[in-house]
Amino acid sequence: MRLIFMGTPDFAVPALAALIDAGHEICCVYSQPPRPAGRGQKEQPSPVQTYAQECGINVRYPVSLKNDAAQTEFAALKADIAVVVAYGLILPKAVLDAPALGCINIHASLLPRWRGAAPIQRAILAGDIETGITIIQMDEGLDTGPILMTGRIKIGSTTTALELHDALAALGGQLIVNTLSMELPLPIPQTEEGSTYAPKLDRAEGLIDWTETAAALDLKIRALNPWPGVWCKRDGERLRVLAATIVPGSGAPGTVIGMPLTVACGDGALRLDRLQRSGKSSMAADEYARGNRVPAGTILQ
């Protein structure tokens, strides 16, 4: 097929690679414009733009698709289908209708559960035991289009957002190739029953409240790393928690009750396994404790 591919983050790259490997003609890639990044704030292309250009594919990165010029340029590509994966812009109806067979989206959840921007993290935060990829025919709603294909993945008791991200990205590549290898499957309308919304992540969500249960904080640590990160404070210094394990224990929430760093929660306790001080590299908790004495009774704010 003659395809337009629309995506921005590294999550979308495996799908683009899979479509190229399957022999589809990618006539153009759309991505978000380069953004300032790093210490020098030099503009950096998105992962999708970088990969597409390495493959010799033309890349466009309009700020908006709402103007007539952008829509005319899009329609002139005369694509069979546009494949959309975490692109980051709302597609107007004129764009949705331009390809001969419309636009299809690779979404990282089992729709209608977790429509929205952060389905991977929200699934872990909610304690879901499975998630997946849903391929949908796009409409003007937010992840509300009819379902073409679904694939499922288990969420284990130690699964992190990064692990789930990579597994779902790979599954998305497999499913989109399967979807396009036949006549498009008969779309199945989504129901509103069981629908939930996955709002964008906010930095403030990463602040630890030790009065929460150890189970809830474990979910938070697994879901919100690497971004926005999960953190507390010790003596005014931010201490990022990268990994932890639920263990037995009790005490005043936020109090260190065991060595090297076991902390009481509202119910149960967490052994902090891996930490990062502001501006420093990550380290094991025992390494941190050797250089920063943490006696029992220490309070983590």
Beta strands, then each sheet from edge to edge (+ up, - down):
strand 1: 2-7
strand 2: 25-30
strand 3: 35-37
strand 4: 42-44
strand 5: 59-60
strand 6: 81-85
strand 7: 103-107
strand 8: 115-116
strand 9: 130-137
strand 10: 147-154
strand 11: 197-198
strand 12: 231-234
strand 13: 237-247
strand 14: 256-258
strand 15: 262-264
strand 16: 269-277
strand 17: 282-284
sheet 1: 5+ 2+ 1+ 6+ 7+ 9- 10+
sheet 2: 3+ 4-
sheet 3: 8+ 11+
sheet 4: 12+ 13- 16+ 15- 14+
sheet 5: 12+ 13- 16+ 17-
end
